Amino acid sequence: MTIVKIPERIIRLEELAYNLWWSWHEDARWLFRYLDHPLWRVTVHNPVRLLREVSVNRLQMVASDPVFLDRYDAVMSAFDTDMKAAGDWFGAIPPERRGGPVAYFSMEFAFHSSLPIYAGGLGVLAGDICKEASDMGLPMVAVGFMYPQGYFNQRINASGEQQEVYRQLDFNAAPIKRVLSPDGNPVITTVELNDAAVAIGAWQVSVGQTRVYLLDTNLEANPPGSRQVETRLYVADREQRLMQEVVLGIGGVRVLRALKVEPVLWHTNEGHTAFMMLERVRELAAGGMPFDEAAARVRANSVFTTHTPVLAGHDIFPLPMVERYFGSYWPALGIGREAFLQLGGQDSTVPQAFNMTALAMRMANQRSAVSRLHGKVTRKMWHSLWPDVPEDRVPISCVTNGIHVPAWIAPEMYHLFEEHIGKDWVKEPDDTEKWKRVMDIPDSEIWRVRQLLKRKLLGTLREGARNRWVADNVPSRQVPAMGALLSPDALTIGYARRFTEYKRPGLLFRDIERLKKIVTDPWHPVQIVFAGKSHPEDLPSKNLLQQIYQQVMSRDFQGRVAFVEDYDMHIARYLVQGVDVWLNTPRRLQEASGTSGIKASINGTLHLSVLDGWWHESFSGANGWAINGDRLFPTTEEEDNADAGALYHLLESEITPLYYARERSGLPNTWIRMVKEAIRSVLPAFCARRMLKEYATRMYREAVKTV
Ligand SMILES: *Cc1c(COP(=O)(O)O)cnc(C)c1O
C-alpha cells in the first residue's frame, strides 16, 4: 500500500518509514520529528502512522524547505550506502571466505515499540543482533511470529492491580509488508497440526539489510481454530504453545525454502524454535538419508543459545501431547517413537517429558550461554547430557550478551562522543583503545548531558501522567505515583524489568522504615522509578507488583517513588538514559545475562547490581557498585536479608554521599569520574559489535570461514 500524497521530491520517506534502519539513525529520526513534532509524539515515534496522518500541506511545505531537503538527501544517501555495503567488518573478509546467510530463529523480536512482538530481554537481544548484523554487513535472515495482539499493554488501577489491555495491531500502521511471490500472490506454506494442514503466510520487516520474516496463520484458508495460533505472545496454555512452536520451527524452515533463501547456518535463540532442526533432518531423510547421517549434517551447521538458568523456565511439553502432534512426523525422520521422544529427554533415561532445551542441545554442535557465569551454571545444569566428561568440559561455551549501541545511546551522548571520541566512533564501537578518551571529556559537559537526559525522562513521565489524568480520568492521587512530582535535582534510581520472583523487585522494600529514611532525607533525597509487567498468568508476580504499587501510593513515598505503567522499549530508552543509578537485584546465578544495565552504563547511568550475569565479568570497583559480592547463601531468606542490608548500606554510606558531594566546581566530580569509567569500560566490551563478532568468528563458521 503506497501513501499517495507524498510529494515526488521526498517520496522516499515512505521507503525509509518501512525500514527500521531509521530507528537507530538520529538524522533519520530527525526527519520524521521535523515533519510534525506533535504528531510524532502522538504516534509514539511511528513513522508509518505519521506519514499516513500528516497533512498534505505540511508535506508540501517540507518538500520545498531547504533545511529539510538537505538533511533528507544526506539521510537517503547514507541509507543507500548502508543498504549496499558489506560493512567495514564483513567487507574486509575475502569473498571466497564468505558463506551464505545465517538464519536466526526467535519467538520474539524487539525492534521498535511500534511493532509490539516482544516481551523482554530475549526479544531485545534478537532485535539488537539483527540490527548489528546489518551494520556489519553480515548476511542474516530472521524468522519469528507476527502476533496481531502481541504482548499486552499494562494499566495499573488505584489499588495496584495490573490490568492487561490487548490491542489489535493496526497492520496499516506497522512497518510490515505481506511477503508476495513474483506473481503477486501471498507466499503460503503449510504444516500439519493435529492431522489438518494449516496454511502459513509471512510478513516482511526490513531491519537495515536484515530481512525478517514473521509468520502468520490468520489466513482465510484456515479454520478459526488455527487462525488464532499466534494471536498472542507467551500464551500459558501448553497445547497452544506447542502449536506455535510447530508452526514457527517447522513452518519457518518451509517459508525460507518457499522464498528460495539458502541459509548456510541456523541459529536457534532459546529452545522455543528448536523444531526447526528436526524439519531440516526431515528434508534430508526425504531424500533417502538415514537419520543418523542427516542429524549429523544438521548439527554441523546449527547454533543454539540458551538463556534460562532456572529449570522451571524451560519449555517442557507432556509426552502424550507431543505424541499427538508428532505421531505422523517421526516416521518421516526415519526413527521410531522411543528414539523421537528421547531427543527431548533431560538425560539418557526414559524421558518423563519433552524438553525443548534438551532437543536443541542435542541437535546443535555449537551451544552457547549468554555470560561467562551463566556458561558455568549451564554446564552444570546440562552435565546430564554428557555424563562421561568432567563438568568443566561439557561442550557449552558462552558469548556474553551485548547491546546495539546506536539503538540505545541517547542522541546527546552520541554527539558528545562525536566531539570527543571521534567523528566515526559509531563505526567501531568495540575499539577499546579509543574509549580511553572518555576520561578527557570535561566534567561539565558530561554533567550537562546527564542533567538534560534526566529532565527529558521526567518530562516524559509528567506528560504520560497528565495524559492519563485528562484522558482516562484516573484518580488524582494516582498522578504522583506516575512520576509527575519527581524532582530533577534528586538522586534518582531506576528499576525496570519483567516482574518475576527471582528478580526480587520488592527487595528495596524489605525494611520500609530504613527505605523511608533514605528517600525522605531532607538534604540528600533519593527518588525511585519502577516499571515492569507481570505475566498475565503469574499471580505471585502480580501480587508483588500490587504490594509495590501500594507502597508507591502511600503517603510516605508519594512524590518520591513512582511506578511507570507499560514498560516497553520506548519508556526503557528514557529510563536507562535518564536516571542516575540503575538497580538490578536478581537472586544470584538466576540472571543469565541481563542487558538493561549495559544500556544504562553506556549512557553514563551507574549500575548498582548483584554480581550476576554480565555484571559479574564487568564490575571493576570503579564503574558502578556490586551488592554483596560473590557469596552464595543456604536459603533465599538469608540471601534476601543480606542483599537488602548491603543495598541499604551502599545507598546510605556510598552512593548518596557521592552524588551530593559537590566540589568547588559545583559538580560531583568523583561521581562524574565513575560515570566516565562506566562508559569507558562497558561500551566497547558489551556492545553488540563485540558480541556478533564473537558469534561470527567462533560459531558461524559456515558463514564466515575462518580457516
Ligand atoms: C533491555 C530490555 C529488557 C531486558 O533487560 P534486563 O536487564 O534483562 O531486564 C527488557 N525489556 C525491555 C523493554 C528492555 O528494553
The ligand as a Gaussian input file, in Angstrom:
#p B3LYP/6-31G(d) Opt

LIG

0 1
 C       16.613000      -4.206000      27.663000
 C       15.210000      -4.549000      27.962000
 C       14.902000      -5.703000      28.696000
 C       15.971000      -6.642000      29.207000
 O       16.665000      -6.098000      30.275000
 P       17.005000      -6.950000      31.561000
 O       18.119000      -6.251000      32.188000
 O       17.379000      -8.321000      31.091000
 O       15.770000      -6.960000      32.377000
 C       13.578000      -5.992000      28.949000
 N       12.596000      -5.202000      28.496000
 C       12.840000      -4.089000      27.801000
 C       11.702000      -3.257000      27.319000
 C       14.152000      -3.721000      27.512000
 O       14.390000      -2.620000      26.791000

